[in-house]
């Protein structure tokens, strides 16, 4: 049954309101993306120099067996840090990360490892809670604007779990699942192994640079004790910033698509409303003409 003119106008008004909301959210996300990208760029020099320092210690003092760099021959447990958004309306951003995390969890469990979940973002927390998964630690409320203090808190929790023995409930591996910001149109769910530490020189330094020789004061092991926690926090912070930029880009793209769809629906409802109004006018004219003809016939008959 065709909708009445009143119903079509009500639906058009509702869709118009929704379009205003999605358009506002699109503009907000667009304005925040630039700031998120700038924050990620501003963090690069610190990460670059920190990576260079850790690489120097690891290269010049290879005999050091630091707990954060030692590979366990028979790992018993692994931790996964999953970074998602706190809010929805971002397309498939969070679901893509959660799917990648689920695949990683299944892979680790098939290898006989006990998996601990470290979750950042309400979407990941809700996902695990709904399915009854155990959550070791959780953080929320800063997915689109993370700070270094929050990254350091996460890093400290990961390091604490890594330094514990398997008998005490510790883990031998730590992985991060986050979304890497490639461009405004491309954001890629990514998995990296955070611990045992693997210094990826190519991510923060230029391979063409000559590697200097250092004399360490105090000894290299003490320097490494100070640098490695900072390096881990830097990697976590980088992942949070990348995820924040990816979340905003996904939300901007999703809200633009919603706004465009709302505009198309408004145009269709307008055409249907016009057709319904024309049909009502035609019906009214027909009724008037029919009534006038009936009166004319009645008058002729009385004469």
Rosetta blueprint (number, residue, H / E / L):
1 X L
2 X L
3 X L
4 X L
5 X H
6 X H
7 X H
8 X H
9 X H
10 X H
11 X H
12 X H
13 X H
14 X H
15 X H
16 X H
17 X H
18 X H
19 X H
20 X H
21 X H
22 X H
23 X H
24 X H
25 X H
26 X H
27 X H
28 X H
29 X H
30 X H
31 X H
32 X H
33 X H
34 X H
35 X H
36 X H
37 X H
38 X H
39 X H
40 X H
41 X H
42 X H
43 X H
44 X H
45 X H
46 X H
47 X H
48 X H
49 X H
50 X H
51 X H
52 X H
53 X H
54 X H
55 X H
56 X H
57 X H
58 X H
59 X H
60 X H
61 X L
62 X L
63 X L
64 X L
65 X L
66 X L
67 X L
68 X L
69 X L
70 X L
71 X L
72 X L
73 X L
74 X L
75 X L
76 X L
77 X E
78 X E
79 X E
80 X E
81 X E
82 X E
83 X E
84 X L
85 X L
86 X L
87 X L
88 X L
89 X L
90 X L
91 X L
92 X L
93 X H
94 X H
95 X H
96 X H
97 X H
98 X H
99 X H
100 X H
101 X H
102 X H
103 X H
104 X H
105 X H
106 X H
107 X H
108 X H
109 X H
110 X H
111 X L
112 X L
113 X L
114 X E
115 X E
116 X E
117 X E
118 X E
119 X E
120 X E
121 X L
122 X H
123 X H
124 X H
125 X H
126 X H
127 X H
128 X H
129 X H
130 X H
131 X L
132 X L
133 X L
134 X L
135 X L
136 X L
137 X E
138 X E
139 X E
140 X L
141 X L
142 X L
143 X L
144 X L
145 X L
146 X L
147 X L
148 X H
149 X H
150 X H
151 X H
152 X H
153 X H
154 X H
155 X H
156 X H
157 X H
158 X H
159 X H
160 X H
161 X H
162 X H
163 X H
164 X L
165 X L
166 X H
167 X H
168 X H
169 X L
170 X L
171 X L
172 X L
173 X E
174 X E
175 X E
176 X E
177 X E
178 X E
179 X E
180 X E
181 X E
182 X L
183 X L
184 X L
185 X L
186 X L
187 X E
188 X E
189 X E
190 X E
191 X E
192 X E
193 X E
194 X E
195 X E
196 X L
197 X L
198 X L
199 X L
200 X L
201 X H
202 X H
203 X H
204 X H
205 X L
206 X L
207 X L
208 X L
209 X L
210 X L
211 X L
212 X L
213 X L
214 X L
215 X L
216 X L
217 X L
218 X L
219 X L
220 X H
221 X H
222 X H
223 X H
224 X H
225 X H
226 X H
227 X H
228 X H
229 X H
230 X H
231 X H
232 X H
233 X H
234 X H
235 X H
236 X H
237 X H
238 X H
239 X H
240 X H
241 X H
242 X H
243 X H
244 X H
245 X H
246 X H
247 X H
248 X H
249 X H
250 X H
251 X H
252 X H
253 X H
254 X H
255 X H
256 X H
257 X H
258 X H
259 X H
260 X H
261 X H
262 X H
263 X H
264 X H
265 X H
266 X H
267 X H
268 X H
269 X H
270 X H
271 X H
272 X H
273 X H
274 X H
275 X H
276 X H
277 X H
278 X H
279 X H
280 X H
281 X H
282 X H
283 X H
284 X H
285 X H
286 X H
287 X H
288 X H
289 X H
290 X H
291 X H
292 X H
293 X H
294 X H
295 X H
296 X H
297 X H
298 X H
299 X H
300 X H
301 X H
302 X H
303 X L
